[in-house]
Amino acid sequence: MKSPHSPYLSSPLLIAIFIGFTGPNSPAAIWEVPGRSATRIQTAIDHAEAGDTVLVRPGVYRESVRLKPGITLRSLGNDAPGKLGLLRAESTVIDGTSLPPDAPGVRMAAGAVLDGFTVANFGRYDDARWRHHHATSGNEQSHDHIGVPGNAGILVQGVDCTLKNNIVHHIGRSGIGIEGAPGKNCSPLVVANFCYRNMGGGIGSMKGSTAVISNNVCFENFYAGIGHDNASPTVVSNLCYANIRAGIGVSEGASPLVRSNLCHSNRRAGIGIRTGANTRPTVEFNDCRDNQMAGIGVEEEAGPTLRANRCYRNGLTGIGLREHASASILQNECFENGQSGIGLSDNSSATVRGNHLHHNQASGIGFAKCVKGTALIENNRLIDNAMVAAGVNPGWT
């Protein structure tokens, strides 16, 4: 059987020694990859068995990594903070700079854990393109679906696993990609990661996946900080800022629970919801402030429930509906926005109940001219808005 102590090993070469004989009740082994050698992380993973841990010393590892079921891949060190994430994550880098542009980054496996790495420079990061679309607030971007062809920095495909304490940046597509697969559960735990300057979303959840996405920081990504396409994860307590599109984007039939996130200073909406009547997220207890357009923007027939959010100091509306959107807007506070607290347009429909709308630069509730829009407006407080409490243009019932 394996050594019951499984001590850390300190050879300058990869410890790929089989520790004794294995059996069904063998204790887990620890395999160590020293950063000062050219040894590959993948070689250690290939030798490890389910339940084993591969510990990686600080260094730059220029390789793609494919985890095996039940393996923990962890950077060596404690949880001391660094400048952005954990110091051990900043110091232990899986880097794709010298690899072909279609090389994958890290591919997860069932029951595997990835803990404390920087994953960077896989695929084609295009800084000039990023800067152009940042300057134009994403108005010239194509309407791409989340999960178009291209490798994510870390890919979760049809498995349950854990990603924590990682830093993912300058990837040619999404930083972390989560994809469901037919007949397979895909509910990974994605917690305390930093995702920035990726050419897709920071984190993309798609194809029926049901992840728990919690306490991540996503900024300066080409699309949304956290994006959803036909997926229903739980998205809780994340920080999403300065992304070219929304802080959190929900589209194409996605129905996540989006709760207690802070979305600020994004080039478009704090939370953007669009594309189809079966896009029906529950969005509650979020703070959306200082975004260039709406705090929460809903369009293209989407039908969310928006409850108890705070939307303030956004460039346009606190909460905005357009393009036949339909929403229940309940108990939100919208204030100090550049136009209305709640703005309805383009033949939308809404139930607007129990909201506190104050100190907005135009109206508490604004109804733009349309052909046919419907709304139930009930028990709201509309106080100290610069122009009117509620401004109703033609076309509304």
Secondary structure, 3 states (H helix, E strand, C coil): CCCCCCCCCCCCCCCCCCCCCCCCCCCCCEEEECCCCCCCHHHHHHHCCCCCEEEECCEEECCCEECCCCCEEEECCCCCECCCCEHHHHHEEEECCCCCCCCCCEECCCCCEEECCEEECCCCCCHHHHHHHHHCCCCCCCCCCCCCCCCCCEEEECCCCEEECCEEECCCCCCEEEECECCECCCCEEECCEEECCCCCCEEEECCCCCEEECCEEECCCCCCEEEECCCCEEECCEEECCCCCCEEEECCCCCEEECCEEECCCCCCEEECCCCCCCCEEECCEEECCCCCCEEECCCCCCEEECCEEECCCCCCEEECCCCEEEEECCEEECCCCCCEEECCCCEEEEECCEEECCCCEEEEECCCCCEEEEEECCEEECCCCEEEEECCCEC
